[in-house]
Amino acid sequence: MSFERTAPIEGNDKEDSAGGFDVDFSFESDISAPVEAMDKVARCMRDLNWPEDETDAFTGAVKEAVTNAVVHSNLDIRHEEGEDVETYTRRIREASGGDSGRKKVEVTVEARMNDIVVKVKDEGTYVMEIDTHDDPTSSGRLYLPHGREQFLIFSGCDEVMSYPGEVVLIKHRGGAQEGA
């Protein structure tokens, strides 16, 4: 895994005058990658003194977006109807050791005092359905082994955009900006 961190960037207007930085890193499709990505984004947010609750929610969303990039896009694995969690997890582990596991995931972080943008790019074509995110805690869905990722992503972000092979997550300090 490579990890690059540039020097603090001073902004031109007051909102960014306290600085920020850009971080880029990439990794092969491995099941440990989502936790590593979450940890790196959390470090960026802590360095900029983001509130702990916002950091936790947003980094949870990042972890889930990277999980989707690894599992659903690069490894091309979907949960099959009636499949138990152990079988699903075993299929993921097996696929991450093969050729699909060598596909890259790239994460770009643009961290500022009041905004953070994380772009997760992969080598697949998976597109997260952003119009249909069901609450996995609703009746009949609570015990399903899937569906929680989207809920966490949308709960932790102010804006989410999904394209084939890419998802963009945006968080504004204190919540969504007025007029957004």
C-alpha positions in Angstrom: 0.0 0.0 0.0 1.3 3.4 -0.8 0.5 6.5 1.3 1.3 10.0 0.2 0.6 13.1 2.3 1.3 16.6 1.0 2.2 19.5 3.1 -0.6 21.6 4.5 -2.3 23.7 1.9 -3.3 27.3 2.7 -6.5 28.4 1.2 -7.3 31.8 -0.3 -10.4 32.5 1.6 -10.9 32.6 5.3 -12.8 29.3 5.5 -9.7 27.4 4.3 -7.1 29.7 5.8 -6.4 27.2 8.6 -5.2 24.8 5.9 -5.8 21.3 4.9 -4.1 18.6 2.9 -4.5 16.0 0.2 -3.9 12.3 0.7 -3.7 9.6 -2.0 -3.3 5.9 -1.4 -4.0 2.7 -3.3 -4.1 -1.0 -2.5 -5.0 -4.4 -4.0 -8.4 -5.8 -3.4 -8.0 -7.3 0.1 -10.5 -7.6 2.9 -8.2 -5.6 5.2 -8.2 -2.6 2.9 -11.4 -1.0 4.1 -10.2 -0.8 7.7 -6.9 0.7 6.6 -8.7 3.3 4.5 -11.0 4.2 7.4 -8.0 4.6 9.7 -6.2 6.9 7.2 -9.2 9.1 6.7 -9.8 9.3 10.5 -6.2 10.5 11.0 -6.8 13.2 8.4 -10.0 14.4 10.2 -8.4 14.2 13.6 -5.4 16.3 12.3 -8.0 19.0 11.4 -9.8 18.7 14.7 -13.1 17.4 13.3 -15.7 16.5 15.9 -15.4 12.9 17.0 -19.0 12.0 16.1 -18.7 13.4 12.6 -15.3 11.6 12.1 -16.7 8.3 13.3 -19.8 8.5 11.0 -17.9 9.6 8.0 -15.0 7.2 8.3 -17.6 4.4 8.7 -19.0 5.5 5.4 -15.5 5.4 3.9 -15.0 1.9 5.2 -18.2 0.7 3.6 -17.5 2.5 0.3 -14.1 0.8 0.1 -15.7 -2.5 1.0 -18.1 -2.1 -1.9 -15.2 -1.2 -4.2 -13.3 -4.4 -3.2 -16.1 -6.9 -2.9 -18.8 -5.8 -5.3 -16.8 -4.0 -8.0 -13.3 -5.5 -8.2 -14.1 -9.0 -7.0 -17.6 -8.9 -8.6 -19.2 -10.7 -5.6 -22.9 -10.2 -4.7 -24.7 -11.8 -1.8 -26.8 -14.6 -3.2 -30.4 -15.1 -1.9 -30.4 -17.5 1.0 -26.6 -17.5 1.4 -25.3 -17.6 4.9 -22.7 -15.1 6.1 -19.9 -17.7 6.5 -20.3 -18.8 2.8 -20.4 -15.2 1.6 -17.3 -14.3 3.6 -15.5 -17.5 2.3 -16.2 -16.5 -1.3 -14.8 -13.0 -0.7 -11.6 -14.4 0.9 -11.1 -16.9 -1.9 -11.6 -14.2 -4.6 -9.2 -11.8 -2.9 -6.4 -14.3 -3.3 -6.9 -14.7 -7.1 -6.4 -12.4 -10.1 -9.4 -10.2 -9.1 -7.6 -9.6 -5.8 -4.8 -7.8 -7.7 -7.2 -5.2 -9.0 -6.4 -1.8 -7.4 -8.6 0.5 -5.4 -7.4 4.2 -5.3 -8.6 6.6 -2.6 -8.2 10.3 -2.8 -8.8 12.5 0.2 -9.2 16.3 0.0 -9.3 17.3 3.7 -10.0 20.9 4.7 -11.1 22.5 8.0 -14.8 22.6 7.0 -15.1 20.0 4.2 -13.7 16.6 3.3 -14.1 14.8 0.0 -13.1 11.2 -0.5 -13.1 9.6 -3.9 -12.9 5.8 -4.1 -12.0 4.4 -7.5 -11.8 0.8 -8.5 -11.3 -1.3 -11.6 -14.8 -2.6 -11.8 -18.1 -1.3 -13.0 -20.3 -1.5 -9.8 -22.6 1.5 -9.3 -24.2 1.9 -5.9 -27.9 2.6 -6.3 -28.3 6.0 -4.6 -32.0 6.4 -5.1 -33.1 3.2 -3.3 -31.5 2.9 0.1 -33.7 0.9 2.5 -33.3 1.1 6.2 -31.8 -2.3 7.1 -33.4 -2.0 10.6 -36.9 -2.0 9.1 -39.3 -4.9 9.5 -38.2 -7.9 7.6 -34.7 -6.6 6.8 -33.1 -6.7 10.3 -31.6 -10.2 10.0 -30.5 -10.0 6.4 -26.7 -10.3 6.0 -26.5 -7.3 3.6 -27.9 -3.8 3.1 -26.3 -2.1 6.0 -23.5 -0.6 3.9 -25.7 1.8 2.0 -27.4 2.9 5.2 -24.0 3.6 6.9 -22.8 5.5 3.8 -25.8 7.7 3.5 -26.0 8.3 7.3 -22.3 9.4 7.5 -22.2 11.7 4.5 -23.8 14.9 3.4 -23.5 14.1 -0.2 -22.9 10.8 -2.1 -22.3 10.4 -5.8 -21.9 7.0 -7.5 -20.5 6.3 -11.0 -19.3 3.0 -12.6 -16.1 2.2 -10.7 -16.2 5.3 -8.5 -18.0 6.7 -5.5 -17.6 10.2 -4.1 -18.3 10.9 -0.4 -18.6 14.5 0.9 -18.9 15.7 4.5 -19.3 19.3 5.7 -18.3 20.2 9.2 -21.5 20.6 11.2 -23.7 18.9 8.6 -25.0 19.8 5.1 -24.3 23.4 4.0 -27.3 25.7 3.6 -28.6 25.7 0.0 -26.9 22.4 -0.7 
